């Protein structure tokens, strides 16, 4: 039995890392070659702005379906379908970019949206005792994929003579590999401690599983707004930082490299922040330096001499990934059970990413209207200050209420005791 548990957990870690690697490369691979895509495909500035915003819009639109799909089909099956869809979307936009650039990006964005939501709830259900470690590994893999996407694009474009098929399609290979590595999860069972307390070990009927209306609770809105504002600033920066740096005199390859350096900054904190956060009653001491790093790193990249850009990119990357780690951690830590975690994650990402989609789109349109990056940068600084407020609220040691017992058909969820009243401090916390 112990050997089987160890094997299942090893395969789970491998699967989570494999999926995590594919969650950002499809997005980070585009901004370094936006000018080249604009020239080759005859795209207007507004169209490029919409292309930058498309993945984030997809996150907002499709995240809300993830939890319902998981309840109906199971998280493992839905995640497999999502990584297959991501592979298809990448191949589609690479094979016919003149007509399928947007459809392929939409399909890829929808697949990533589903994986964004379900990975954190699956981690909470399958191995809650090591949730911080698994989230850290997942975010580390995500950061490595983001680095690969941004650093490879320009050299591959230049080395292939401007081949759109190679430049846009190479990421389908790691996506297909991830699908193969995820296959063992289809036969894995949840640990016995996460089943209900019924006499028989079978799953409860679907009609008996209740759902919490998380949008009725202020805590859920605080988590969502932190997630949304963090994502708005991140995707606006990710989409337009290479162009901003090129406008400041940086080369195309240098701008792509700095985006990759930002990813290296991501790696510096991806394993540490979730583990530290899990050991804290409240996470205020992590939120403040995280937001300060985002604001300071962005200011340095935009206004400081280009000779210091590497240091500022590392600082910005560390702040952005710490914010991502905290946002994902909050969806699990502020939930009393895996079902509520999936609902909170879906709400936070659906509403949060719809809010975030205004970032890349708005920054691009503001630049087109004013001919300058100044107004866009000022707006991003203001939103970073608002992010700090909601981060401090979400960092309080509180949890959403558990699904009411009647909605569970009289079944008591396994795990810790149910918490008290809505948005109350977690049991044993204040």
C-alpha positions as CSV (number, residue, x, y, z in Angstrom):
1,X,0.0,0.0,0.0
2,X,2.8,2.5,0.9
3,X,4.6,1.7,-2.3
4,X,1.4,2.3,-4.3
5,X,0.8,5.7,-2.5
6,X,4.4,6.7,-3.2
7,X,4.0,5.8,-6.9
8,X,0.7,7.7,-7.2
9,X,2.2,10.8,-5.6
10,X,5.3,10.7,-7.8
11,X,3.2,10.4,-10.9
12,X,1.0,13.3,-9.6
13,X,4.0,15.5,-9.1
14,X,5.3,14.7,-12.6
15,X,1.8,15.4,-14.1
16,X,1.4,18.7,-12.3
17,X,4.8,19.8,-13.4
18,X,4.1,18.8,-17.0
19,X,0.8,20.7,-17.1
20,X,2.2,23.7,-15.3
21,X,5.0,24.0,-17.9
22,X,2.4,24.6,-20.6
23,X,0.4,27.3,-18.9
24,X,2.2,30.4,-20.1
25,X,4.5,29.6,-23.0
26,X,1.6,30.0,-25.5
27,X,1.2,33.6,-24.2
28,X,4.8,34.7,-23.6
29,X,6.0,33.5,-27.0
30,X,4.0,36.2,-28.9
31,X,4.9,39.6,-27.5
32,X,8.6,39.5,-28.4
33,X,7.6,39.1,-32.1
34,X,4.5,41.4,-32.1
35,X,6.2,43.9,-34.5
36,X,7.2,41.0,-36.9
37,X,3.7,39.5,-36.7
38,X,2.2,42.9,-37.4
39,X,4.3,43.4,-40.5
40,X,4.0,39.8,-41.9
41,X,0.3,39.5,-41.4
42,X,-0.7,43.1,-41.9
43,X,-2.2,43.6,-38.5
44,X,-3.2,47.0,-37.2
45,X,-2.2,48.4,-33.8
46,X,-5.7,47.8,-32.5
47,X,-5.6,44.2,-33.8
48,X,-2.3,43.5,-32.0
49,X,-3.8,45.0,-28.8
50,X,-6.8,42.6,-29.2
51,X,-4.4,39.7,-29.8
52,X,-2.5,40.5,-26.6
53,X,-5.8,40.6,-24.7
54,X,-7.3,37.5,-26.2
55,X,-5.8,34.9,-23.9
56,X,-6.8,36.9,-20.8
57,X,-10.3,37.3,-22.1
58,X,-10.5,33.6,-22.7
59,X,-9.4,33.0,-19.1
60,X,-12.3,35.1,-17.9
61,X,-14.9,33.6,-20.2
62,X,-14.0,29.9,-19.9
63,X,-12.8,29.7,-16.2
64,X,-16.4,29.7,-15.0
65,X,-17.1,26.4,-16.8
66,X,-14.1,24.5,-15.3
67,X,-15.7,23.6,-11.9
68,X,-18.9,22.4,-13.5
69,X,-17.0,20.2,-16.0
70,X,-15.0,18.8,-13.2
71,X,-18.1,17.9,-11.1
72,X,-19.6,16.1,-14.1
73,X,-16.5,14.4,-15.6
74,X,-13.8,14.5,-12.9
75,X,-10.8,16.8,-12.6
76,X,-8.3,14.4,-14.1
77,X,-10.4,13.8,-17.3
78,X,-11.1,17.4,-17.8
79,X,-7.4,18.3,-17.4
80,X,-6.4,15.7,-20.0
81,X,-9.0,17.1,-22.4
82,X,-7.6,20.6,-21.7
83,X,-4.0,19.8,-22.5
84,X,-5.1,18.0,-25.7
85,X,-7.1,21.1,-26.7
86,X,-4.0,23.3,-25.9
87,X,-1.9,21.2,-28.3
88,X,-4.6,21.5,-31.0
89,X,-4.8,25.3,-30.6
90,X,-1.1,25.7,-30.9
91,X,-1.0,23.6,-34.0
92,X,-4.0,25.4,-35.5
93,X,-2.6,28.9,-35.2
94,X,0.8,27.8,-36.4
95,X,-0.5,26.0,-39.5
96,X,-2.6,28.8,-40.9
97,X,-1.8,32.0,-39.0
98,X,-3.4,34.3,-41.6
99,X,-6.9,32.8,-40.8
100,X,-6.4,30.8,-37.6
101,X,-4.2,33.1,-35.4
102,X,-7.2,34.2,-33.4
103,X,-9.2,30.9,-33.4
104,X,-6.0,29.0,-32.4
105,X,-5.2,31.5,-29.6
106,X,-8.8,31.3,-28.4
107,X,-8.7,27.5,-28.2
108,X,-5.3,27.6,-26.4
109,X,-6.6,30.3,-24.0
110,X,-9.7,28.3,-23.2
111,X,-7.6,25.2,-22.4
112,X,-5.2,27.1,-20.2
113,X,-8.2,28.7,-18.4
114,X,-9.6,25.3,-17.4
115,X,-6.1,24.1,-16.2
116,X,-5.6,27.4,-14.3
117,X,-8.8,26.7,-12.3
118,X,-8.6,22.9,-11.7
119,X,-4.9,22.4,-10.8
120,X,-5.2,24.2,-7.5
121,X,-8.4,22.4,-6.4
122,X,-6.9,19.0,-7.6
123,X,-3.8,19.7,-5.5
124,X,-6.0,20.4,-2.4
125,X,-8.0,17.2,-2.9
126,X,-5.2,14.8,-3.8
127,X,-2.4,15.9,-1.4
128,X,-3.6,18.7,0.9
129,X,-0.7,18.1,3.4
130,X,1.8,19.2,0.8
131,X,-0.4,21.8,-1.0
132,X,2.2,24.5,-0.6
133,X,5.0,22.4,-2.0
134,X,2.9,21.2,-5.0
135,X,1.7,24.8,-5.8
136,X,5.3,25.9,-5.6
137,X,6.4,23.1,-8.1
138,X,3.5,24.0,-10.4
139,X,4.4,27.7,-10.4
140,X,8.1,26.9,-10.9
141,X,7.2,24.8,-14.0
142,X,4.8,27.6,-15.2
143,X,7.7,30.1,-14.9
144,X,10.1,27.8,-16.8
145,X,7.5,27.5,-19.6
146,X,7.1,31.3,-19.7
147,X,10.8,31.7,-19.9
148,X,11.1,29.2,-22.7
149,X,8.3,30.9,-24.7
150,X,9.8,34.4,-24.5
151,X,13.5,33.5,-24.9
152,X,13.0,31.2,-27.9
153,X,10.7,33.3,-30.1
154,X,13.1,35.8,-31.6
155,X,16.1,33.5,-32.2
156,X,13.7,30.9,-33.7
157,X,12.1,33.5,-35.9
158,X,15.5,34.8,-37.1
159,X,17.1,31.4,-37.4
160,X,14.2,29.9,-39.4
161,X,14.0,32.8,-41.8
162,X,10.8,34.1,-40.3
163,X,8.9,30.7,-40.3
164,X,5.5,31.2,-38.6
165,X,5.0,27.4,-38.5
166,X,8.0,26.9,-36.3
167,X,7.8,30.0,-34.3
168,X,4.2,29.6,-33.4
169,X,4.0,25.8,-33.4
170,X,7.0,24.5,-31.5
171,X,5.2,24.7,-28.1
172,X,2.8,22.0,-29.3
173,X,5.5,19.4,-28.6
174,X,5.8,19.9,-24.8
175,X,2.0,20.2,-24.7
176,X,1.6,16.8,-26.4
177,X,4.3,15.3,-24.0
178,X,2.3,16.7,-21.0
179,X,-0.8,14.9,-22.3
180,X,1.1,11.6,-22.2
181,X,2.5,12.3,-18.8
182,X,-1.0,13.0,-17.4
183,X,-2.5,9.7,-18.6
184,X,-1.7,7.8,-15.4
185,X,-3.9,10.3,-13.4
186,X,-7.0,8.8,-15.1
187,X,-6.7,5.7,-13.0
188,X,-5.6,7.4,-9.7
189,X,-8.0,7.5,-6.8
190,X,-8.3,10.2,-4.1
191,X,-6.8,9.3,-0.8
192,X,-9.3,7.6,1.6
193,X,-9.1,10.7,4.0
194,X,-10.9,12.8,1.4
195,X,-13.9,10.6,0.9
196,X,-17.1,11.1,2.8
197,X,-17.9,9.3,6.0
198,X,-20.5,7.0,4.5
199,X,-20.4,3.3,5.4
200,X,-19.7,2.4,1.8
201,X,-16.7,3.8,-0.1
202,X,-18.5,4.7,-3.2
203,X,-18.8,8.4,-4.3
204,X,-21.9,10.3,-3.3
205,X,-24.4,10.8,-6.0
206,X,-23.9,13.9,-8.1
207,X,-27.2,15.2,-7.1
208,X,-26.1,15.1,-3.5
209,X,-23.0,17.3,-4.0
210,X,-23.8,20.9,-3.1
211,X,-22.1,24.1,-4.1
212,X,-21.4,27.3,-2.2
213,X,-22.4,30.6,-3.8
214,X,-19.0,32.1,-3.2
215,X,-19.9,35.4,-4.9
216,X,-22.1,36.2,-2.0
217,X,-19.2,36.5,0.4
218,X,-16.9,39.5,0.7
219,X,-13.9,37.3,1.2
220,X,-14.4,35.8,-2.2
221,X,-14.5,39.2,-3.8
222,X,-11.3,40.2,-2.0
223,X,-9.5,37.1,-3.3
224,X,-10.9,37.7,-6.8
225,X,-9.9,41.4,-6.9
226,X,-6.4,40.6,-5.8
227,X,-6.2,37.9,-8.5
228,X,-7.7,40.2,-11.1
229,X,-5.6,43.2,-10.4
230,X,-2.4,41.1,-10.2
231,X,-3.2,39.5,-13.5
232,X,-4.1,42.9,-15.1
233,X,-0.7,44.3,-14.3
234,X,1.1,41.1,-15.2
235,X,-0.5,40.6,-18.6
236,X,-0.3,44.3,-19.5
237,X,3.4,44.2,-18.7
238,X,4.0,40.8,-20.4
239,X,2.2,42.0,-23.6
240,X,3.8,45.4,-24.0
241,X,7.1,45.4,-22.1
242,X,9.1,44.1,-25.1
243,X,7.7,46.9,-27.3
244,X,8.3,49.5,-24.6
245,X,11.9,48.4,-24.3
246,X,12.4,48.4,-28.0
247,X,11.0,51.9,-28.2
248,X,13.6,52.8,-25.5
249,X,16.4,51.5,-27.8
250,X,16.7,47.9,-26.9
251,X,17.1,45.3,-29.6
252,X,14.4,42.8,-30.4
253,X,16.5,39.9,-29.1
254,X,17.4,42.0,-26.0
255,X,13.8,42.8,-25.2
256,X,12.9,39.1,-25.5
257,X,15.8,38.2,-23.2
258,X,14.6,40.7,-20.6
259,X,11.2,39.1,-20.7
260,X,13.0,35.8,-20.0
261,X,15.0,37.4,-17.2
262,X,11.7,38.5,-15.7
263,X,10.8,34.8,-15.8
264,X,14.0,34.0,-13.9
265,X,12.9,36.4,-11.2
266,X,9.7,34.3,-11.2
267,X,11.7,31.2,-10.4
268,X,13.5,32.9,-7.4
269,X,10.3,32.9,-5.4
270,X,8.0,30.2,-6.9
271,X,9.0,27.4,-4.5
272,X,9.4,29.6,-1.5
273,X,6.3,31.8,-1.2
274,X,3.6,29.0,-1.2
275,X,5.5,27.0,1.5
276,X,6.0,30.1,3.7
277,X,2.4,31.2,3.2
278,X,1.1,27.8,4.3
279,X,3.0,28.1,7.6
280,X,1.6,31.6,8.4
281,X,-1.7,32.4,10.1
282,X,-1.9,35.6,7.9
283,X,0.1,36.6,4.9
284,X,0.3,40.4,5.2
285,X,4.1,40.2,5.6
286,X,4.3,38.6,2.2
287,X,1.8,40.8,0.4
288,X,3.5,44.2,1.1
289,X,7.0,43.4,-0.3
290,X,5.3,41.5,-3.2
291,X,3.4,44.6,-4.4
292,X,6.4,46.8,-3.7
293,X,8.6,44.7,-5.9
294,X,6.0,44.9,-8.8
295,X,5.8,48.7,-8.6
296,X,9.6,49.2,-8.1
297,X,10.5,46.7,-10.9
298,X,8.1,48.2,-13.4
299,X,9.4,51.8,-12.6
300,X,13.0,50.7,-13.0
301,X,12.4,49.0,-16.4
302,X,10.5,52.0,-17.7
303,X,12.5,54.9,-16.3
304,X,15.9,53.7,-15.2
305,X,18.9,53.4,-17.6
306,X,18.8,50.3,-19.8
307,X,22.1,49.2,-18.3
308,X,20.3,48.3,-15.1
309,X,17.3,46.6,-16.8
310,X,18.4,43.1,-15.9
311,X,18.2,43.9,-12.1
312,X,14.8,45.6,-12.5
313,X,13.5,42.7,-14.6
314,X,14.5,40.2,-11.8
315,X,12.8,42.3,-9.2
316,X,9.6,42.7,-11.3
317,X,9.5,39.0,-12.1
318,X,10.0,38.0,-8.4
319,X,7.1,40.3,-7.4
320,X,4.8,39.1,-10.1
321,X,5.3,35.4,-9.4
322,X,5.0,36.0,-5.6
323,X,1.7,37.6,-6.3
324,X,0.6,34.7,-8.5
325,X,1.6,32.2,-5.8
326,X,-0.3,34.1,-3.2
327,X,-3.4,34.4,-5.4
328,X,-3.4,30.7,-6.0
329,X,-2.7,30.0,-2.4
330,X,-5.6,32.2,-1.3
331,X,-8.1,30.2,-3.4
332,X,-7.1,27.0,-1.5
333,X,-6.4,28.4,1.9
334,X,-9.6,30.5,2.1
335,X,-11.7,27.4,1.3
336,X,-12.7,24.7,3.8
337,X,-12.8,21.9,1.3
338,X,-11.8,21.0,-2.3
339,X,-15.3,21.6,-3.7
340,X,-15.3,25.2,-2.3
341,X,-11.8,25.7,-3.5
342,X,-12.8,24.8,-7.1
343,X,-15.7,27.2,-6.9
344,X,-13.6,30.0,-5.4
345,X,-10.9,29.4,-8.0
346,X,-13.4,29.4,-10.8
347,X,-15.0,32.7,-9.5
348,X,-11.6,34.3,-8.9
349,X,-10.3,33.5,-12.3
350,X,-13.5,34.0,-14.3
351,X,-14.2,37.5,-12.9
352,X,-10.6,38.3,-12.2
353,X,-9.4,37.5,-15.7
354,X,-12.2,39.4,-17.3
355,X,-11.0,42.4,-15.2
356,X,-7.4,41.6,-16.2
357,X,-8.3,41.6,-20.0
358,X,-8.6,45.4,-19.7
359,X,-4.8,45.5,-19.0
360,X,-3.2,44.5,-22.3
361,X,-6.1,45.9,-24.4
362,X,-6.2,49.2,-22.5
363,X,-2.5,49.8,-22.5
364,X,-2.3,49.2,-26.2
365,X,-5.2,51.4,-27.0
366,X,-4.0,54.2,-24.7
367,X,-0.6,54.1,-26.4
368,X,-2.2,54.2,-29.9
369,X,-4.4,57.2,-28.8
370,X,-1.6,59.2,-27.1
371,X,1.5,58.1,-28.9
372,X,3.2,57.7,-25.5
373,X,3.5,55.1,-22.8
374,X,3.1,57.6,-20.0
375,X,-0.6,57.4,-19.4
376,X,-0.6,53.6,-19.5
377,X,2.2,53.4,-16.9
378,X,0.5,55.8,-14.6
379,X,-2.7,53.7,-14.7
380,X,-0.7,50.6,-13.9
381,X,0.9,52.2,-10.9
382,X,-2.5,53.3,-9.6
383,X,-4.0,49.8,-10.0
384,X,-1.0,48.3,-8.2
385,X,-1.9,50.5,-5.2
386,X,-5.4,49.1,-5.3
387,X,-4.0,45.6,-5.6
388,X,-2.2,46.1,-2.3
389,X,-5.4,47.0,-0.5
390,X,-7.2,43.8,-1.6
391,X,-4.1,41.7,-1.1
392,X,-4.1,42.8,2.6
393,X,-7.8,42.0,2.9
394,X,-7.4,38.5,1.3
395,X,-4.3,37.8,3.5
396,X,-6.4,37.7,6.7
397,X,-6.7,34.2,8.3
398,X,-10.4,33.7,7.3
399,X,-12.2,31.0,5.4
400,X,-15.4,30.7,3.5
401,X,-18.2,28.6,5.0
402,X,-18.4,25.0,4.1
403,X,-21.2,23.7,1.9
404,X,-24.3,23.4,4.2
405,X,-25.0,19.9,5.4
406,X,-28.5,19.6,3.9
407,X,-27.0,20.4,0.4
408,X,-24.7,17.4,0.9
409,X,-27.6,15.1,1.5
410,X,-26.7,14.6,5.2
411,X,-23.1,13.6,4.4
412,X,-20.3,15.3,6.3
413,X,-17.3,16.2,4.3
414,X,-14.1,14.4,5.3
415,X,-11.2,16.4,6.6
416,X,-11.0,19.2,9.3
417,X,-14.0,20.3,11.3
418,X,-16.3,22.6,9.5
419,X,-15.5,26.3,10.1
420,X,-17.9,28.7,11.8
421,X,-20.0,31.5,10.3
422,X,-19.4,32.9,6.9
423,X,-16.0,34.7,6.4
424,X,-15.1,33.8,10.0
425,X,-11.6,33.3,11.2
426,X,-10.3,29.8,10.4
427,X,-10.6,27.3,13.2
428,X,-7.9,28.1,15.7
429,X,-7.1,31.4,14.1
430,X,-8.0,35.0,14.8
